[in-house]
Amino acid sequence: MIQAITSPELANRLARAIASDIALYNEEKIVRGIQEDTLFEEIAEPIAQGKKLYQTRVAPALYERSNFFERALVDLIFKAKGDEIPSAIWS
């Protein structure tokens, strides 16, 4: 059995790795979602799967008191991609 992550630094790294994978493997959905203002619908499933993975790997007490996963999504997908891809709503 894998030991739950209790270190905030390691939890943050895991969150960023998962968000990076979501961005990498769902590039087409992200671009389309930003262009058509359907981003959250386009990547709802990968985000849910990523969050579930993150939650199973991080100690419950750390998971409940941190927002590393959400911040990683904002930094690596929403902000980064939203700044790069032309969109009427995100500009």
PyMOL commands that set and color helices and strands:
alter all, ss='L'
color gray80, all
select helices_A, chain A and resi 8-25+27-36+39-42+44-57+60-65+68-84
alter helices_A, ss='H'
color red, helices_A
deselect
rebuild
show_as cartoon
